[in-house]
Amino acid sequence: MMIAVGLWFMNHAMESYSIGTLRRMGPGFFPAVLGGLIAVFGVLIALPAFFREGDPLGFEGRPFLMVCLSIGVFAFVLERLGMVPAIFALVFCAAFAKPGANLIENLALSVFLAISAVAVFIWGLGIPIQAFRWNI
């Protein structure tokens, strides 16, 4: 999946934007390089898997669905309630991917991520996202 996504982004950036040169980079340079790096990392991750012994891993739907759902919940809650509640919703929704998730660990992770996100994105970078918003 990383290989396919990386190659798609690299191809899209190279077709849609000017790449430029190393001295004068165009708007497509960074996405193209980043897409290429993601594809290379995908290859580096996938290659050793072909030489491992043992039973192949099967696809588990619950973790995949819960992580995808948690991203959607994050986006939905972010618009209506702000960044901090969205992070709590993301962590607790993603926690259902693993049976027997620990409430205290998830609460601690939510608090740490919320404080870090507010510090980095709102205070540090000045991104205009509200930490708390009451727009239901």
Backbone bond lengths (Angstrom), bond angles and torsions (degrees), N, CA, C in turn:
res aa  C-N    CA-C-N  psi(-1)  N-CA   C-N-CA  omega(-1)  CA-C   N-CA-C  phi
1 M - - - 1.448 - - 1.537 109.77 -
2 M 1.340 116.86 -41.36 1.468 119.72 178.37 1.527 111.06 -62.25
3 I 1.310 116.27 -39.40 1.467 120.32 -179.72 1.521 109.91 -63.64
4 A 1.329 116.65 -47.07 1.462 120.99 -177.97 1.528 111.25 -64.65
5 V 1.327 117.32 -45.41 1.468 120.59 -179.36 1.527 110.38 -65.59
6 G 1.329 117.10 -44.29 1.458 120.43 179.32 1.520 112.63 -61.17
7 L 1.328 116.21 -43.81 1.461 119.43 178.98 1.522 111.86 -67.09
8 W 1.349 116.59 -36.57 1.452 119.22 178.36 1.527 110.60 -63.74
9 F 1.335 116.94 -47.31 1.471 119.89 -179.96 1.521 111.12 -63.59
10 M 1.311 117.18 -40.98 1.453 120.14 179.44 1.529 110.15 -63.01
11 N 1.325 116.73 -45.78 1.458 121.43 179.88 1.531 111.24 -64.02
12 H 1.322 116.09 -44.32 1.466 119.76 -179.67 1.530 111.31 -62.95
13 A 1.314 116.87 -42.48 1.464 120.34 179.79 1.523 111.01 -65.22
14 M 1.320 116.47 -39.34 1.468 119.59 -177.65 1.529 111.45 -72.42
15 E 1.332 117.48 -31.35 1.463 120.03 -179.94 1.524 112.81 -83.52
16 S 1.332 117.45 -31.64 1.458 120.62 -170.78 1.527 114.29 -97.97
17 Y 1.312 117.35 -22.79 1.460 120.22 -173.72 1.525 110.26 -128.85
18 S 1.312 114.19 159.44 1.455 120.30 175.57 1.531 108.84 -75.83
19 I 1.309 117.02 130.85 1.464 121.33 -179.03 1.521 110.75 -81.70
20 G 1.297 117.37 -42.21 1.457 121.23 -178.03 1.514 111.33 78.78
21 T 1.325 115.98 -154.87 1.461 122.03 179.18 1.527 108.94 -125.50
22 L 1.320 116.13 176.82 1.464 119.36 177.57 1.527 111.41 -64.74
23 R 1.318 116.63 -33.89 1.467 119.74 179.80 1.530 112.19 -78.18
24 R 1.313 116.40 -32.51 1.467 121.23 -178.34 1.530 108.12 -134.23
25 M 1.328 114.36 82.58 1.457 120.14 -175.15 1.521 111.10 -71.98
26 G 1.321 114.53 138.41 1.451 120.57 176.76 1.522 110.65 -90.28
27 P 1.321 116.63 179.00 1.464 120.15 -177.33 1.528 113.86 -67.67
28 G 1.310 118.31 -18.34 1.452 120.84 179.71 1.513 114.36 -94.00
29 F 1.332 117.27 -5.63 1.459 120.27 -174.69 1.531 111.69 -64.30
30 F 1.329 116.59 -53.58 1.463 119.96 -176.42 1.530 112.30 -63.33
31 P 1.356 119.72 -47.55 1.471 117.87 178.23 1.521 113.08 -62.02
32 A 1.334 117.18 -35.26 1.464 119.82 179.74 1.525 110.79 -67.29
33 V 1.319 116.71 -44.52 1.467 120.06 179.30 1.525 110.55 -66.38
34 L 1.319 116.58 -42.59 1.462 120.24 179.66 1.522 110.89 -63.60
35 G 1.324 117.59 -43.34 1.466 120.56 176.31 1.516 112.01 -60.56
36 G 1.334 116.55 -41.38 1.459 120.12 176.84 1.519 112.43 -63.46
37 L 1.325 116.65 -41.45 1.462 120.03 178.18 1.523 112.03 -64.89
38 I 1.319 116.83 -39.93 1.463 119.77 177.76 1.525 110.04 -63.39
39 A 1.320 117.90 -40.88 1.461 121.25 177.67 1.527 111.26 -64.22
40 V 1.322 117.10 -41.86 1.469 120.78 178.36 1.526 110.46 -63.73
41 F 1.327 117.19 -44.12 1.464 119.67 177.57 1.524 111.06 -62.93
42 G 1.327 117.14 -35.77 1.461 120.28 175.86 1.517 111.76 -61.52
43 V 1.328 116.63 -41.46 1.470 120.59 177.01 1.528 110.21 -65.34
44 L 1.330 116.78 -44.02 1.465 120.19 -179.45 1.525 112.43 -64.56
45 I 1.304 117.16 -29.09 1.462 120.68 176.77 1.523 110.55 -79.10
46 A 1.326 117.53 -38.32 1.460 121.43 -174.61 1.525 113.41 -77.15
47 L 1.325 118.05 -35.22 1.467 120.14 -175.67 1.528 114.57 -57.41
48 P 1.321 119.95 -48.22 1.468 118.10 179.75 1.524 113.45 -62.71
49 A 1.316 117.84 -24.77 1.459 120.70 -178.89 1.529 111.58 -66.24
50 F 1.319 117.61 -27.28 1.461 120.28 179.59 1.524 112.43 -73.12
51 F 1.307 118.01 -18.88 1.463 121.48 -175.90 1.521 113.04 -107.83
52 R 1.319 118.45 1.89 1.460 121.78 178.04 1.515 110.31 -79.65
53 E 1.305 114.49 147.37 1.455 119.47 175.24 1.518 108.99 -94.44
54 G 1.293 115.38 160.38 1.455 120.26 178.07 1.510 111.27 115.92
55 D 1.300 114.11 178.06 1.455 120.26 -179.70 1.522 110.22 -73.86
56 P 1.321 117.04 140.19 1.467 118.56 177.00 1.524 110.06 -69.15
57 L 1.304 114.51 147.71 1.454 119.62 178.27 1.516 109.50 -75.88
58 G 1.302 115.73 141.68 1.459 120.57 177.42 1.515 110.60 -93.00
59 F 1.295 115.36 166.62 1.447 121.19 178.39 1.522 108.50 -80.73
60 E 1.312 116.00 129.13 1.457 120.98 176.54 1.521 107.78 -110.61
61 G 1.308 115.16 117.22 1.450 120.80 -173.85 1.523 114.64 -73.49
62 R 1.332 117.13 -35.60 1.466 119.74 -175.28 1.529 112.46 -60.87
63 P 1.343 119.89 -51.15 1.471 118.12 178.57 1.524 112.90 -60.47
64 F 1.313 116.86 -41.49 1.463 120.48 -179.74 1.521 110.88 -61.67
65 L 1.321 116.22 -48.12 1.465 119.97 -179.02 1.524 112.25 -65.20
66 M 1.321 117.42 -40.87 1.465 119.66 -177.49 1.529 111.68 -68.91
67 V 1.313 117.29 -37.24 1.466 119.61 177.71 1.525 110.10 -68.46
68 C 1.323 118.06 -42.85 1.472 120.72 176.63 1.521 110.66 -63.26
69 L 1.325 117.17 -43.00 1.459 121.03 178.54 1.524 111.16 -63.62
70 S 1.325 116.83 -38.80 1.469 119.66 -179.06 1.525 111.36 -64.41
71 I 1.316 117.83 -33.39 1.469 120.62 176.71 1.525 110.06 -67.15
72 G 1.325 116.61 -42.11 1.453 120.38 176.70 1.521 112.42 -64.65
73 V 1.322 116.71 -41.01 1.467 121.36 177.48 1.526 109.91 -63.33
74 F 1.327 116.90 -40.79 1.470 120.76 177.83 1.521 110.54 -57.85
75 A 1.321 116.70 -48.59 1.469 120.61 -178.84 1.525 110.95 -63.53
76 F 1.332 117.05 -41.10 1.461 121.39 -179.16 1.531 111.03 -65.59
77 V 1.330 117.02 -45.89 1.462 121.23 -176.81 1.528 110.89 -73.99
78 L 1.320 118.21 -33.60 1.462 121.71 -178.96 1.527 111.19 -57.84
79 E 1.314 117.48 -44.29 1.465 121.31 -179.43 1.521 112.27 -65.88
80 R 1.314 116.69 -34.81 1.457 120.43 -171.97 1.524 114.68 -95.47
81 L 1.324 117.40 -36.43 1.465 120.04 -173.10 1.521 114.63 -120.42
82 G 1.324 118.76 -11.28 1.457 121.19 178.26 1.522 112.76 104.85
83 M 1.342 114.42 179.20 1.457 120.55 -172.65 1.523 113.64 -70.23
84 V 1.304 117.96 -43.81 1.469 120.18 -175.62 1.529 111.64 -63.59
85 P 1.339 119.51 -51.11 1.470 117.85 176.60 1.532 112.70 -62.41
86 A 1.325 117.51 -32.76 1.461 120.48 179.26 1.528 110.99 -65.56
87 I 1.323 116.81 -38.35 1.468 119.94 178.21 1.518 110.53 -67.55
88 F 1.327 117.48 -41.50 1.463 120.26 176.61 1.527 110.76 -61.37
89 A 1.334 117.04 -43.47 1.463 120.79 179.09 1.525 110.87 -63.97
90 L 1.323 117.43 -40.82 1.464 122.10 178.52 1.515 111.35 -60.42
91 V 1.321 116.76 -49.73 1.469 120.77 -176.62 1.524 110.78 -64.60
92 F 1.323 116.83 -46.10 1.458 118.56 -176.71 1.517 112.94 -71.55
93 C 1.323 117.87 -31.76 1.458 120.57 175.42 1.532 110.51 -69.37
94 A 1.315 116.75 -43.57 1.467 120.58 179.30 1.523 111.07 -67.86
95 A 1.334 117.92 -25.70 1.465 120.80 179.91 1.518 111.86 -64.81
96 F 1.321 117.58 -24.58 1.464 120.29 178.30 1.524 112.61 -72.22
97 A 1.324 117.68 -5.12 1.461 120.72 176.75 1.524 110.68 -68.50
98 K 1.315 116.44 -26.87 1.468 121.22 -178.40 1.525 108.61 -115.24
99 P 1.311 117.91 124.37 1.462 118.97 177.40 1.531 111.04 -63.44
100 G 1.301 116.06 142.58 1.458 120.46 177.82 1.509 114.15 77.30
101 A 1.319 117.94 32.97 1.462 120.95 179.82 1.531 109.66 -65.12
102 N 1.321 115.51 143.60 1.457 122.02 -176.90 1.527 109.55 -89.91
103 L 1.329 116.44 123.54 1.456 122.06 -177.53 1.528 111.93 -63.06
104 I 1.319 117.61 -42.97 1.469 121.52 -178.32 1.531 110.47 -65.15
105 E 1.323 117.29 -43.67 1.473 120.45 178.41 1.525 111.07 -61.80
106 N 1.328 116.71 -43.21 1.467 120.22 -179.78 1.518 111.43 -67.18
107 L 1.316 116.97 -37.38 1.457 120.22 177.21 1.525 110.86 -65.72
108 A 1.336 116.87 -43.69 1.465 120.80 178.25 1.531 110.91 -63.64
109 L 1.322 116.63 -42.20 1.466 120.27 178.24 1.524 110.70 -63.59
110 S 1.316 117.48 -41.56 1.465 121.57 179.09 1.519 111.47 -61.90
111 V 1.332 116.58 -44.92 1.469 120.43 179.87 1.524 109.90 -63.40
112 F 1.327 117.15 -46.24 1.468 120.63 -179.40 1.529 110.94 -61.72
113 L 1.337 117.27 -46.68 1.464 120.23 -179.15 1.532 111.74 -65.94
114 A 1.320 116.94 -38.86 1.467 119.69 -179.82 1.527 110.77 -65.02
115 I 1.324 116.93 -46.04 1.472 120.25 178.32 1.522 110.52 -62.46
116 S 1.321 116.89 -44.11 1.469 120.90 -179.99 1.523 111.55 -63.64
117 A 1.324 116.87 -43.27 1.464 120.30 -178.77 1.517 111.41 -65.91
118 V 1.326 117.61 -42.90 1.461 120.21 177.91 1.522 110.16 -63.09
119 A 1.329 116.95 -43.00 1.465 120.67 -179.16 1.530 111.44 -64.32
120 V 1.320 116.90 -44.22 1.468 119.97 -175.67 1.527 111.64 -78.11
121 F 1.320 116.81 -53.13 1.456 119.52 -170.13 1.530 113.62 -82.92
122 I 1.322 117.28 -40.88 1.466 119.06 -176.14 1.523 110.81 -86.79
123 W 1.327 117.27 -53.49 1.467 119.72 -177.65 1.524 112.25 -79.21
124 G 1.335 117.69 -47.18 1.463 121.14 -175.49 1.514 113.97 -72.07
125 L 1.319 117.04 -52.41 1.462 120.83 -176.09 1.526 113.11 -93.64
126 G 1.314 117.01 -13.41 1.459 120.46 178.48 1.518 114.55 69.86
127 I 1.316 116.63 27.76 1.461 120.14 179.03 1.528 108.75 -71.43
128 P 1.322 117.36 131.92 1.467 119.36 -175.04 1.532 113.35 -78.03
129 I 1.314 115.86 67.54 1.467 122.49 174.39 1.524 105.90 -116.28
130 Q 1.306 116.76 135.36 1.451 119.86 179.09 1.522 109.54 -83.70
131 A 1.340 115.84 138.15 1.459 119.86 176.96 1.524 109.87 -67.14
132 F 1.313 116.53 -42.68 1.469 122.08 176.00 1.511 108.12 -130.54
133 R 1.309 115.42 136.27 1.466 120.29 -178.84 1.522 106.92 -142.21
134 W 1.279 117.26 136.17 1.460 120.32 -177.41 1.524 109.43 -114.59
135 N 1.329 115.67 67.94 1.461 121.70 -178.49 1.528 108.73 -124.61
136 I 1.288 116.65 75.23 1.471 120.84 -178.55 1.495 106.96 -85.42
